[in-house]
Amino acid sequence: ALKKAFPGYPLRIDPNGNWSLETSIRMAQLLGDDLQYYEDPTPGLDGMSELHKRTGLPLATNMVVTDFDEFRRSVALNSVQIVLADHHYWGGLRDTQALAKMCDTFGLGVSMHSNSHLGISLMAMAHVAASVPNLDYACDTHYPWQEADEEVIKGGKLPIVDGCVSITRAPGLGLELDYDQLGKLNDQYHSCGIRQRDDVKQMQKYTPDWKAVKPRY
């Protein structure tokens, strides 16, 4: 249905490692021809390696290759074909560039993972992406779903035009902080009482006996 509704656009699916190997293979048989890549369907380097052997689909990850030791093991097992870099987890902008060079050396594709980030993080991603010649796939971003009143940079939310973010020639990331807005979000942080992400607690609001189990399906 999505392929028909959005012809010409790449489709991806990300089960966040919640599918068993058997479920991942079955879904690959159903969806494989329609996917640009298959992101983290099943947990672990061994599971991803076996899935690729049995389906031949290009597998992407931001979950099983998160440091340089896992990168080495992934190459040895041929677990993934696309690494979704994230400058928050890989040691910053320079280390993310180094990761991209390693991917180029070993013939792996490169894209970038994101979560619920604000303009500072999005612009940092854009700067890294623009400096990586072997960026093979469009970057992920959840930025369009962020509310406008959650932004902390002057001028409000960064525009994404035809899938692109413009980079200026201004110093640094080319952004200025809106300190009034930053103060509002700081007050919100202190008043909400949440200090770390807890998906289990959030799910148990709706299903009290819910437990985190992987693979779930």
Backbone as a chain_set.jsonl record, in Angstrom:
{"seq": "ALKKAFPGYPLRIDPNGNWSLETSIRMAQLLGDDLQYYEDPTPGLDGMSELHKRTGLPLATNMVVTDFDEFRRSVALNSVQIVLADHHYWGGLRDTQALAKMCDTFGLGVSMHSNSHLGISLMAMAHVAASVPNLDYACDTHYPWQEADEEVIKGGKLPIVDGCVSITRAPGLGLELDYDQLGKLNDQYHSCGIRQRDDVKQMQKYTPDWKAVKPRY", "coords": {"N": [[0.821, -1.2, 0.0], [1.928, 1.273, 0.809], [3.937, 1.519, -1.093], [2.446, 1.844, -3.408], [1.114, 4.193, -2.776], [3.167, 6.04, -2.525], [4.908, 6.221, -4.951], [8.168, 5.666, -6.234], [9.516, 6.524, -3.991], [11.899, 5.588, -1.5], [11.425, 2.756, 0.593], [11.534, 1.732, 3.979], [11.815, -0.462, 6.797], [11.653, -0.816, 10.313], [11.881, -2.906, 12.796], [13.13, -2.699, 15.247], [14.684, -4.773, 16.358], [12.874, -6.628, 17.353], [11.818, -8.907, 16.227], [11.84, -12.433, 15.812], [14.29, -14.639, 14.315], [12.985, -16.367, 12.528], [10.524, -15.039, 12.07], [11.538, -12.708, 10.916], [12.639, -13.688, 8.546], [10.324, -14.638, 7.277], [8.882, -12.213, 6.943], [10.665, -10.902, 5.313], [10.408, -12.347, 2.97], [7.878, -11.533, 2.246], [8.075, -8.735, 2.005], [10.495, -8.026, 0.918], [11.173, -7.267, -1.814], [10.204, -4.719, -1.949], [11.633, -3.093, -0.276], [14.123, -0.658, 0.514], [16.19, -1.025, 2.333], [16.539, -3.315, 5.113], [15.965, -2.755, 8.348], [17.433, -3.558, 11.362], [15.828, -5.986, 12.018], [16.022, -8.325, 13.579], [17.499, -9.387, 16.702], [21.011, -8.974, 17.58], [24.367, -9.697, 16.371], [24.91, -12.257, 15.34], [22.343, -13.21, 14.693], [21.556, -11.337, 12.733], [23.498, -11.844, 10.806], [22.88, -14.496, 10.029], [20.333, -14.047, 9.002], [20.883, -12.448, 6.761], [22.342, -14.292, 5.234], [20.322, -16.091, 4.599], [18.394, -14.661, 3.248], [19.51, -12.693, 1.623], [18.979, -10.002, 1.623], [19.783, -6.48, 1.905], [20.903, -5.428, 4.992], [20.436, -3.07, 7.564], [21.688, -1.149, 10.364], [21.442, 0.434, 13.583], [21.701, -0.607, 15.977], [23.067, -3.08, 16.46], [25.626, -2.596, 15.681], [27.412, -0.524, 17.276], [29.761, 0.418, 18.229], [33.36, 0.453, 17.696], [34.455, -2.069, 18.091], [32.256, -3.787, 17.788], [31.817, -3.191, 15.134], [34.057, -4.398, 13.907], [33.54, -7.123, 14.459], [31.125, -7.394, 13.111], [31.876, -7.055, 10.439], [33.434, -9.355, 10.119], [31.475, -11.336, 10.36], [29.717, -10.646, 8.396], [27.343, -9.293, 9.05], [25.842, -6.923, 8.714], [25.002, -4.641, 6.063], [24.685, -1.976, 5.737], [25.6, 0.717, 7.695], [24.135, 2.659, 10.136], [25.074, 5.53, 11.091], [25.544, 7.515, 14.059], [26.081, 10.508, 15.444], [25.87, 11.082, 18.131], [26.408, 8.734, 19.489], [28.757, 7.679, 18.515], [30.988, 9.043, 19.32], [31.128, 11.658, 18.499], [31.528, 14.224, 15.913], [33.928, 13.94, 14.381], [34.693, 11.254, 14.871], [32.537, 9.974, 13.737], [32.922, 10.6, 11.071], [35.27, 9.118, 10.738], [34.237, 6.542, 11.062], [32.661, 6.394, 8.743], [34.675, 6.336, 6.805], [35.818, 3.87, 7.381], [33.682, 2.218, 6.719], [33.646, 2.641, 3.977], [36.086, 1.48, 3.285], [35.585, -1.23, 3.78], [33.506, -1.766, 2.104], [30.878, -1.199, 2.896], [27.597, 0.243, 3.12], [26.508, 3.592, 4.008], [24.485, 5.462, 6.162], [22.576, 7.724, 8.25], [21.431, 7.577, 11.554], [18.705, 8.768, 13.569], [17.033, 10.212, 16.425], [14.571, 11.626, 18.503], [15.346, 14.58, 17.935], [16.527, 18.015, 18.296], [17.049, 21.187, 16.562], [19.822, 21.745, 16.789], [21.115, 19.241, 16.939], [20.163, 18.141, 14.534], [21.362, 19.865, 12.648], [24.042, 19.355, 13.18], [24.147, 16.697, 12.32], [23.605, 17.16, 9.596], [25.897, 18.584, 8.827], [27.916, 16.631, 9.208], [26.991, 14.673, 7.402], [27.218, 16.057, 4.971], [29.931, 16.099, 4.725], [30.744, 13.573, 4.203], [31.703, 11.638, 1.672], [30.854, 9.122, 0.84], [28.203, 8.736, 1.599], [25.601, 6.813, 1.23], [22.863, 6.555, 1.417], [19.819, 8.313, 2.097], [19.592, 10.335, 5.046], [18.128, 9.393, 8.193], [15.5, 11.068, 9.986], [13.6, 12.315, 12.71], [12.741, 14.802, 12.926], [10.641, 16.371, 11.636], [8.41, 15.733, 13.175], [8.715, 16.951, 15.583], [7.441, 19.371, 17.83], [6.806, 22.823, 17.103], [7.114, 24.618, 19.222], [9.025, 23.433, 20.742], [11.536, 23.916, 19.883], [14.885, 25.249, 20.186], [16.478, 27.077, 18.934], [17.293, 30.225, 17.401], [14.94, 31.723, 15.226], [13.31, 29.582, 14.944], [12.057, 26.33, 13.89], [14.175, 24.419, 11.732], [13.992, 24.576, 8.207], [13.066, 21.885, 6.076], [13.531, 21.212, 2.865], [12.427, 19.734, -0.022], [13.513, 17.384, 0.941], [15.97, 18.186, 1.902], [18.408, 19.831, 3.999], [19.644, 23.027, 4.409], [22.981, 24.193, 4.634], [24.708, 26.768, 6.193], [27.271, 29.346, 5.769], [28.03, 30.358, 8.138], [29.824, 30.633, 11.307], [30.824, 27.652, 13.142], [28.117, 25.498, 13.761], [26.404, 27.184, 12.567], [24.203, 28.217, 13.876], [22.144, 29.963, 16.295], [21.425, 30.155, 19.751], [18.18, 30.321, 21.196], [17.65, 31.769, 24.009], [15.523, 32.31, 25.715], [13.602, 30.429, 24.957], [15.073, 28.129, 25.471], [15.233, 28.326, 28.235], [12.555, 27.876, 28.93], [12.228, 25.184, 28.2], [14.081, 24.075, 29.904], [12.899, 24.57, 32.383], [10.674, 22.945, 32.047], [11.872, 20.447, 31.933], [12.831, 20.161, 34.573], [10.458, 20.163, 35.978], [8.972, 17.984, 35.085], [9.935, 15.578, 36.066], [11.032, 13.345, 34.829], [13.947, 11.603, 34.138], [15.31, 9.805, 32.615], [14.864, 7.775, 29.696], [12.211, 5.475, 29.725], [10.831, 2.949, 28.449], [9.383, 0.719, 29.231], [7.912, 1.462, 31.517], [6.298, 3.388, 30.327], [4.767, 1.836, 28.521], [3.42, 0.251, 30.363], [1.518, 1.92, 31.377], [-0.631, 1.557, 29.767], [-0.861, -1.177, 29.402], [-0.775, -2.939, 32.07], [0.674, -5.304, 32.841], [2.735, -5.494, 31.046], [5.854, -6.54, 29.665], [9.291, -6.161, 28.787], [10.487, -7.969, 26.142], [12.717, -9.61, 24.036], [13.49, -11.58, 21.203], [10.212, -10.369, 20.407], [8.221, -11.207, 18.662]], "CA": [[0.0, 0.0, 0.0], [2.813, 2.441, 0.841], [4.633, 1.607, -2.375], [1.496, 2.401, -4.368], [0.778, 5.56, -2.385], [4.343, 6.905, -2.68], [5.78, 5.615, -5.964], [9.458, 6.314, -6.429], [10.163, 6.828, -2.717], [12.443, 4.38, -0.858], [10.713, 2.279, 1.777], [12.339, 1.03, 4.968], [11.055, -0.912, 7.959], [12.543, -0.952, 11.462], [11.235, -3.562, 13.94], [13.913, -2.48, 16.474], [15.179, -6.028, 16.909], [11.8, -7.315, 18.084], [11.356, -10.097, 15.52], [12.703, -13.611, 15.809], [14.885, -14.911, 13.006], [11.967, -16.969, 11.665], [9.602, -13.977, 11.665], [12.274, -11.807, 10.028], [12.733, -14.341, 7.237], [8.985, -14.647, 6.683], [8.559, -10.855, 6.515], [11.548, -10.592, 4.184], [9.802, -12.952, 1.781], [6.696, -10.747, 1.895], [8.346, -7.314, 1.777], [11.854, -7.79, 0.454], [11.293, -6.575, -3.1], [9.743, -3.337, -1.815], [12.432, -2.372, 0.712], [15.464, -0.17, 0.199], [16.956, -1.881, 3.224], [15.808, -3.957, 6.21], [16.698, -2.217, 9.493], [17.37, -4.194, 12.682], [14.639, -6.811, 12.243], [16.229, -9.353, 14.599], [18.593, -8.937, 17.564], [22.319, -9.605, 17.639], [25.185, -9.835, 15.168], [24.744, -13.605, 14.788], [21.026, -13.282, 14.067], [21.567, -10.54, 11.5], [24.331, -12.564, 9.846], [22.107, -15.626, 9.512], [19.241, -13.496, 8.195], [21.42, -12.045, 5.457], [22.677, -15.51, 4.499], [19.127, -16.81, 4.162], [17.509, -13.821, 2.428], [20.264, -11.855, 0.694], [18.563, -8.599, 1.688], [20.692, -5.56, 2.592], [20.48, -5.161, 6.364], [20.985, -1.847, 8.154], [21.616, -1.172, 11.83], [21.998, 1.365, 14.557], [21.552, -1.317, 17.249], [24.037, -4.156, 16.679], [26.957, -2.024, 15.445], [27.359, 0.755, 17.99], [31.124, 0.84, 18.557], [34.303, -0.057, 16.703], [34.624, -3.505, 18.287], [31.126, -4.429, 17.11], [32.051, -3.029, 13.695], [34.995, -5.449, 13.507], [32.841, -8.412, 14.494], [30.111, -7.382, 12.061], [32.554, -7.296, 9.161], [33.833, -10.765, 10.092], [30.28, -12.175, 10.218], [28.86, -10.084, 7.341], [26.045, -9.13, 9.71], [25.094, -5.79, 8.164], [25.53, -4.073, 4.83], [24.583, -0.52, 5.873], [25.73, 1.192, 9.074], [23.434, 3.913, 10.392], [25.915, 6.248, 12.043], [24.868, 8.481, 14.927], [27.173, 11.275, 16.051], [25.725, 11.069, 19.587], [26.878, 7.474, 20.05], [30.038, 7.259, 17.954], [32.097, 9.855, 19.804], [31.134, 13.005, 17.945], [31.534, 14.414, 14.466], [35.141, 13.382, 13.775], [34.651, 9.792, 14.915], [31.535, 9.538, 12.761], [33.624, 10.645, 9.786], [36.175, 7.966, 10.707], [33.392, 5.373, 10.821], [32.292, 6.387, 7.323], [35.857, 5.9, 6.051], [35.937, 2.428, 7.582], [32.637, 1.593, 5.901], [34.112, 2.701, 2.59], [37.166, 0.502, 3.149], [35.055, -2.596, 3.793], [32.408, -1.89, 1.148], [29.57, -1.089, 3.541], [26.858, 1.471, 2.901], [26.439, 4.514, 5.139], [23.427, 6.448, 6.34], [22.65, 8.247, 9.61], [20.289, 7.344, 12.433], [18.349, 9.879, 14.453], [15.878, 10.009, 17.276], [13.803, 12.867, 18.656], [16.355, 15.611, 18.159], [16.216, 19.406, 17.973], [17.784, 21.745, 15.439], [21.273, 21.657, 16.97], [21.511, 17.893, 16.55], [19.889, 17.975, 13.106], [22.372, 20.574, 11.876], [25.283, 18.591, 13.329], [24.006, 15.579, 11.388], [23.719, 17.665, 8.227], [27.306, 18.908, 8.588], [28.647, 15.378, 9.025], [26.537, 14.042, 6.158], [27.774, 16.799, 3.835], [31.378, 15.874, 4.666], [30.984, 12.146, 3.964], [31.448, 11.414, 0.242], [30.232, 7.817, 0.592], [26.869, 8.633, 2.2], [24.888, 6.119, 0.154], [21.419, 6.561, 1.638], [19.319, 9.509, 2.778], [19.623, 10.243, 6.51], [16.879, 9.355, 8.963], [15.245, 12.12, 10.965], [12.259, 12.458, 13.278], [12.584, 16.237, 13.168], [9.333, 16.942, 11.257], [7.39, 15.459, 14.19], [8.938, 17.795, 16.752], [6.57, 20.541, 17.88], [7.524, 24.075, 16.872], [7.44, 25.288, 20.482], [10.084, 22.693, 21.416], [12.831, 24.276, 19.301], [15.675, 26.142, 21.048], [17.352, 27.923, 18.127], [16.657, 31.429, 16.889], [14.317, 31.535, 13.927], [12.393, 28.447, 14.963], [12.46, 25.061, 13.295], [14.9, 24.448, 10.468], [13.187, 24.059, 7.1], [13.522, 20.767, 5.243], [12.949, 21.499, 1.556], [12.728, 18.648, -0.96], [14.34, 16.4, 1.622], [17.316, 18.712, 2.153], [18.66, 20.883, 4.98], [20.696, 23.913, 3.907], [24.072, 24.516, 5.551], [25.185, 28.127, 5.945], [28.703, 29.574, 5.935], [28.246, 30.964, 9.449], [30.747, 29.839, 12.133], [30.294, 26.496, 13.862], [26.967, 24.876, 13.1], [25.621, 28.225, 11.905], [22.965, 28.419, 14.623], [22.197, 30.731, 17.534], [20.451, 29.694, 20.735], [17.107, 31.162, 21.719], [17.802, 31.495, 25.439], [14.201, 32.303, 26.35], [13.005, 29.122, 24.688], [15.873, 27.149, 26.202], [14.811, 28.423, 29.63], [11.254, 27.222, 29.069], [12.41, 23.731, 28.17], [14.792, 23.717, 31.133], [11.877, 24.517, 33.44], [9.852, 21.759, 31.788], [12.681, 19.279, 32.317], [12.885, 20.049, 36.03], [9.123, 19.95, 36.541], [8.337, 16.74, 34.629], [10.386, 14.475, 36.905], [11.601, 12.251, 34.038], [15.377, 11.81, 33.954], [15.8, 8.905, 31.584], [13.823, 7.093, 28.937], [11.76, 4.208, 30.304], [9.758, 2.472, 27.579], [8.562, -0.253, 29.954], [6.966, 2.205, 32.352], [5.332, 4.031, 29.44], [3.857, 0.806, 28.03], [2.603, -0.258, 31.464], [0.385, 2.822, 31.582], [-1.736, 1.057, 28.949], [-0.942, -2.614, 29.646], [-0.047, -3.0, 33.345], [1.573, -6.444, 32.995], [3.646, -5.525, 29.895], [7.272, -6.734, 29.958], [10.173, -6.07, 27.623], [10.991, -9.271, 25.725], [13.23, -9.63, 22.666], [12.5, -11.07, 20.24], [8.829, -10.418, 20.899], [7.32, -11.834, 17.694]], "C": [[0.861, 1.258, 0.0], [3.535, 2.621, -0.484], [3.728, 2.209, -3.442], [1.19, 3.862, -4.061], [1.924, 6.528, -2.624], [5.312, 6.3, -3.691], [7.08, 6.402, -6.117], [10.19, 6.669, -5.151], [10.697, 5.544, -2.077], [11.678, 4.032, 0.408], [11.668, 1.497, 2.676], [11.413, 0.571, 6.098], [12.035, -1.193, 9.093], [11.797, -1.58, 12.641], [12.008, -3.419, 15.257], [14.322, -3.783, 17.159], [14.143, -6.866, 17.624], [11.298, -8.578, 17.398], [12.354, -11.241, 15.687], [13.296, -13.787, 14.415], [13.834, -15.456, 12.045], [10.968, -15.921, 11.172], [10.277, -13.036, 10.678], [12.399, -12.391, 8.628], [11.381, -14.325, 6.538], [8.604, -13.254, 6.161], [9.441, -10.42, 5.355], [10.981, -11.153, 2.886], [8.594, -12.16, 1.302], [7.043, -9.345, 1.405], [9.644, -7.024, 1.037], [11.989, -6.977, -0.812], [10.925, -5.101, -3.004], [10.646, -2.482, -0.928], [13.757, -1.889, 0.138], [16.492, -0.901, 1.052], [16.074, -2.306, 4.395], [16.558, -3.607, 7.495], [16.399, -2.982, 10.782], [16.11, -5.03, 12.897], [14.802, -7.779, 13.409], [17.454, -8.998, 15.435], [19.907, -9.679, 17.336], [23.035, -9.726, 16.311], [25.014, -11.203, 14.525], [23.403, -13.742, 14.074], [20.968, -12.516, 12.757], [22.392, -11.231, 10.417], [23.565, -13.719, 9.209], [20.966, -15.15, 8.62], [19.734, -13.091, 6.815], [21.776, -13.267, 4.613], [21.432, -16.129, 3.872], [18.196, -15.98, 3.284], [18.247, -13.006, 1.371], [19.896, -10.388, 0.737], [19.636, -7.739, 2.347], [20.129, -5.189, 3.96], [21.193, -3.923, 6.892], [20.84, -1.912, 9.665], [22.082, 0.12, 12.473], [22.018, 0.701, 15.935], [22.635, -2.362, 17.488], [25.46, -3.736, 16.337], [26.944, -0.62, 16.028], [28.728, 1.221, 18.475], [32.075, 0.118, 17.606], [34.603, -1.539, 16.889], [33.483, -4.27, 17.623], [31.25, -4.291, 15.604], [32.962, -4.147, 13.188], [34.302, -6.806, 13.44], [31.795, -8.502, 13.388], [30.722, -7.654, 10.696], [32.927, -8.771, 9.038], [32.647, -11.687, 9.822], [29.417, -11.787, 9.024], [27.435, -9.889, 7.863], [25.206, -8.025, 9.103], [25.795, -5.269, 6.92], [25.462, -2.544, 4.821], [24.682, -0.175, 7.354], [25.048, 2.549, 9.186], [24.18, 4.644, 11.5], [25.077, 7.227, 12.857], [25.946, 9.216, 15.704], [27.059, 11.35, 17.568], [26.41, 9.852, 20.203], [28.284, 7.086, 19.601], [31.188, 8.177, 18.348], [32.18, 11.235, 19.201], [31.296, 13.032, 16.439], [32.746, 13.761, 13.811], [35.119, 11.855, 13.771], [33.604, 9.237, 13.954], [32.115, 9.589, 11.353], [34.574, 9.451, 9.647], [35.406, 6.674, 10.447], [33.019, 5.268, 9.349], [33.462, 5.929, 6.455], [36.058, 4.398, 6.192], [34.887, 1.675, 6.776], [33.051, 1.563, 4.438], [35.185, 1.642, 2.341], [36.626, -0.919, 3.017], [33.816, -2.771, 2.917], [31.029, -1.863, 1.756], [28.918, 0.246, 3.212], [26.784, 2.301, 4.173], [25.176, 5.352, 5.052], [23.557, 6.951, 7.773], [21.331, 8.049, 10.329], [19.969, 8.61, 13.213], [17.222, 9.434, 15.362], [15.191, 11.357, 17.401], [14.745, 14.025, 18.974], [15.829, 16.998, 17.79], [17.161, 19.905, 16.886], [19.287, 21.65, 15.561], [21.774, 20.296, 16.495], [21.288, 17.653, 15.06], [20.958, 18.657, 12.268], [23.733, 19.898, 12.002], [25.274, 17.387, 12.392], [24.215, 16.034, 9.95], [25.168, 17.995, 7.882], [28.128, 17.644, 8.368], [28.282, 14.741, 7.69], [27.142, 14.725, 4.937], [29.263, 16.545, 3.662], [31.744, 14.422, 4.376], [30.677, 11.83, 2.502], [30.744, 10.104, -0.062], [28.925, 7.639, 1.355], [25.926, 8.083, 1.127], [23.376, 6.256, 0.233], [21.026, 7.833, 2.372], [19.282, 9.283, 4.287], [18.214, 10.114, 7.079], [16.724, 10.654, 9.746], [13.798, 12.074, 11.424], [11.894, 13.932, 13.427], [11.224, 16.794, 12.754], [8.246, 16.732, 12.303], [7.616, 16.24, 15.484], [8.018, 19.013, 16.695], [7.392, 21.823, 17.749], [7.941, 24.742, 18.176], [8.473, 24.517, 21.307], [11.476, 23.084, 20.917], [13.546, 25.307, 20.165], [16.653, 27.003, 20.253], [16.578, 29.125, 17.605], [16.119, 31.179, 15.486], [13.373, 30.361, 13.87], [12.935, 27.239, 14.226], [13.174, 25.255, 11.967], [14.009, 23.913, 9.354], [13.856, 22.867, 6.422], [12.794, 20.906, 3.914], [13.392, 20.424, 0.57], [13.696, 17.636, -0.341], [15.718, 16.885, 2.021], [17.317, 19.783, 3.238], [19.822, 21.722, 4.469], [21.709, 24.212, 5.005], [24.604, 25.899, 5.195], [26.707, 28.187, 6.08], [29.023, 30.24, 7.27], [29.161, 30.072, 10.296], [30.045, 28.678, 12.835], [29.19, 25.807, 13.088], [26.092, 25.897, 12.397], [24.31, 28.534, 12.587], [23.213, 29.314, 15.835], [21.107, 30.231, 18.473], [19.413, 30.767, 21.04], [17.052, 30.884, 23.227], [16.472, 31.52, 26.19], [13.537, 30.938, 26.176], [13.758, 28.009, 25.424], [15.49, 27.139, 27.68], [13.482, 27.742, 29.873], [11.403, 25.7, 29.103], [13.183, 23.248, 29.397], [13.816, 23.618, 32.309], [11.009, 23.271, 33.291], [10.584, 20.492, 32.219], [12.659, 19.083, 33.833], [11.517, 19.733, 36.636], [8.525, 18.595, 36.183], [8.755, 15.528, 35.458], [11.003, 13.309, 36.159], [13.073, 12.545, 33.782], [15.994, 10.862, 32.939], [14.62, 8.198, 30.921], [13.486, 5.754, 29.587], [10.552, 3.725, 29.508], [8.827, 1.501, 28.302], [7.497, 0.462, 30.781], [5.892, 2.877, 31.497], [4.312, 3.025, 28.924], [2.925, 0.317, 29.131], [1.489, 0.696, 31.87], [-0.854, 2.286, 30.875], [-1.96, -0.441, 29.147], [-0.13, -2.909, 30.901], [0.947, -4.153, 33.476], [2.577, -6.559, 31.845], [5.089, -5.675, 30.354], [8.073, -6.652, 28.668], [10.759, -7.446, 27.332], [11.486, -9.149, 24.288], [13.826, -10.997, 22.375], [11.08, -11.275, 20.756], [7.932, -11.217, 19.967], [8.062, -12.881, 16.883]], "O": [[0.566, 2.209, -0.724], [3.722, 3.747, -0.946], [4.18, 2.989, -4.28], [1.028, 4.674, -4.972], [1.693, 7.706, -2.897], [6.42, 5.908, -3.326], [7.086, 7.633, -6.128], [11.352, 7.072, -5.195], [10.019, 4.517, -2.106], [11.326, 4.91, 1.196], [12.492, 0.713, 2.207], [10.353, 1.158, 6.318], [13.115, -1.74, 8.868], [11.149, -0.867, 13.407], [11.585, -3.961, 16.278], [14.308, -3.881, 18.386], [14.496, -7.731, 18.425], [10.429, -9.26, 17.94], [13.565, -11.025, 15.699], [12.851, -13.156, 13.456], [13.792, -15.059, 10.881], [10.604, -15.913, 9.996], [9.654, -12.609, 9.706], [12.278, -11.67, 7.637], [11.298, -14.033, 5.345], [8.065, -13.132, 5.061], [9.004, -9.647, 4.502], [11.062, -10.518, 1.835], [8.31, -12.112, 0.105], [6.393, -8.821, 0.502], [9.865, -5.902, 0.581], [12.835, -6.085, -0.885], [11.29, -4.314, -3.877], [10.448, -1.27, -0.836], [14.424, -2.597, -0.617], [17.529, -1.341, 0.557], [15.01, -1.734, 4.633], [17.663, -4.101, 7.717], [15.254, -3.043, 11.231], [15.39, -4.803, 13.869], [13.849, -8.034, 14.145], [18.371, -8.36, 14.919], [19.92, -10.849, 16.952], [22.406, -9.842, 15.259], [24.976, -11.309, 13.299], [23.327, -14.316, 12.987], [20.394, -12.995, 11.779], [22.024, -11.205, 9.243], [23.6, -13.897, 7.991], [20.666, -15.773, 7.602], [19.074, -13.362, 5.812], [21.537, -13.275, 3.405], [21.479, -16.632, 2.75], [17.301, -16.53, 2.642], [17.673, -12.666, 0.336], [20.441, -9.597, -0.032], [20.33, -8.207, 3.249], [19.007, -4.693, 4.064], [22.395, -3.75, 6.692], [19.988, -2.629, 10.189], [22.983, 0.799, 11.982], [22.312, 1.35, 16.939], [23.084, -2.519, 18.624], [26.407, -4.448, 16.67], [26.527, 0.34, 15.379], [28.846, 2.295, 19.065], [31.654, -0.722, 16.811], [34.974, -2.207, 15.924], [33.715, -5.286, 16.968], [30.831, -5.184, 14.866], [32.677, -4.77, 12.165], [34.466, -7.546, 12.47], [31.6, -9.564, 12.797], [30.156, -8.393, 9.89], [32.756, -9.369, 7.976], [32.79, -12.7, 9.138], [28.487, -12.512, 8.672], [26.459, -10.263, 7.212], [23.989, -8.164, 8.986], [27.003, -5.429, 6.746], [26.104, -1.895, 3.995], [23.935, -0.711, 8.172], [25.347, 3.471, 8.427], [23.95, 4.41, 12.687], [24.037, 7.703, 12.403], [26.645, 8.62, 16.524], [28.047, 11.65, 18.239], [26.935, 9.931, 21.314], [28.931, 6.254, 20.239], [32.266, 8.091, 17.76], [33.188, 11.922, 19.364], [31.214, 12.001, 15.772], [32.604, 13.094, 12.786], [35.487, 11.232, 12.775], [33.774, 8.143, 13.417], [31.83, 8.718, 10.532], [34.673, 8.849, 8.578], [35.868, 5.811, 9.7], [33.056, 4.182, 8.771], [33.262, 5.212, 5.475], [36.428, 3.727, 5.229], [35.17, 0.617, 6.214], [32.831, 0.571, 3.743], [35.184, 0.986, 1.3], [37.145, -1.717, 2.236], [33.152, -3.805, 2.979], [30.096, -2.441, 1.198], [29.602, 1.256, 3.046], [26.972, 1.787, 5.276], [24.842, 5.886, 3.994], [24.541, 6.644, 8.446], [20.259, 8.317, 9.787], [20.851, 9.423, 13.485], [16.551, 8.432, 15.116], [15.237, 12.155, 16.465], [14.918, 14.4, 20.134], [14.835, 17.139, 17.079], [17.971, 19.145, 16.356], [19.976, 21.491, 14.553], [22.741, 20.213, 15.739], [22.12, 17.035, 14.396], [21.417, 18.09, 11.276], [24.499, 19.869, 11.039], [26.279, 17.092, 11.745], [24.915, 15.378, 9.179], [25.619, 17.718, 6.771], [28.945, 17.585, 7.449], [29.159, 14.32, 6.935], [27.532, 14.058, 3.978], [29.804, 16.75, 2.576], [32.925, 14.081, 4.311], [29.507, 11.761, 2.125], [30.104, 9.976, -1.105], [28.57, 6.519, 1.72], [25.507, 8.81, 0.226], [22.682, 6.09, -0.77], [21.798, 8.367, 3.168], [18.979, 8.184, 4.752], [17.247, 10.644, 6.531], [17.72, 11.271, 10.127], [12.887, 11.828, 10.633], [10.852, 14.263, 13.993], [10.687, 17.635, 13.474], [7.261, 17.47, 12.324], [6.782, 16.188, 16.387], [7.839, 19.614, 15.635], [8.526, 21.898, 18.222], [9.0, 25.366, 18.24], [8.767, 24.896, 22.44], [12.481, 22.634, 21.467], [12.904, 26.141, 20.802], [17.561, 27.598, 20.832], [15.367, 29.057, 17.394], [16.755, 30.514, 14.668], [12.701, 30.154, 12.86], [14.135, 27.142, 13.97], [12.826, 26.135, 11.18], [13.337, 22.898, 9.539], [15.071, 22.855, 6.225], [11.577, 20.735, 3.848], [14.588, 20.227, 0.352], [14.579, 17.105, -1.015], [16.557, 16.085, 2.437], [16.359, 20.543, 3.38], [20.875, 21.181, 4.133], [21.344, 24.452, 6.156], [24.915, 26.172, 4.036], [27.348, 27.206, 6.457], [30.162, 30.643, 7.506], [29.263, 28.874, 10.03], [28.841, 28.717, 13.087], [29.323, 25.562, 11.889], [25.142, 25.53, 11.705], [23.393, 29.059, 11.956], [24.334, 29.413, 16.334], [19.997, 29.92, 18.039], [19.725, 31.955, 21.129], [16.478, 29.885, 23.661], [16.314, 30.824, 27.193], [12.987, 30.372, 27.121], [13.15, 27.068, 25.935], [15.429, 26.08, 28.305], [13.292, 27.099, 30.906], [10.787, 25.021, 29.924], [12.962, 22.135, 29.873], [13.899, 22.698, 33.123], [10.654, 22.625, 34.277], [9.988, 19.582, 32.795], [12.489, 17.963, 34.314], [11.434, 19.104, 37.691], [7.656, 18.1, 36.901], [8.009, 14.553, 35.543], [11.46, 12.358, 36.794], [13.416, 13.61, 33.27], [17.1, 11.108, 32.457], [13.544, 8.049, 31.5], [14.382, 4.993, 29.954], [9.407, 4.039, 29.835], [7.628, 1.461, 28.025], [6.321, 0.099, 30.742], [4.725, 2.932, 31.885], [3.117, 3.321, 28.889], [1.766, 0.002, 28.866], [0.603, 0.315, 32.634], [-1.981, 2.521, 31.311], [-3.09, -0.924, 29.073], [1.081, -3.11, 30.814], [1.965, -4.005, 34.153], [3.205, -7.605, 31.681], [5.511, -5.027, 31.311], [7.595, -7.026, 27.597], [11.446, -8.024, 28.174], [10.77, -8.648, 23.421], [14.581, -11.529, 23.188], [10.797, -12.246, 21.458], [6.976, -11.845, 20.424], [7.472, -13.521, 16.013]]}, "num_chains": 1, "name": "protein.A"}
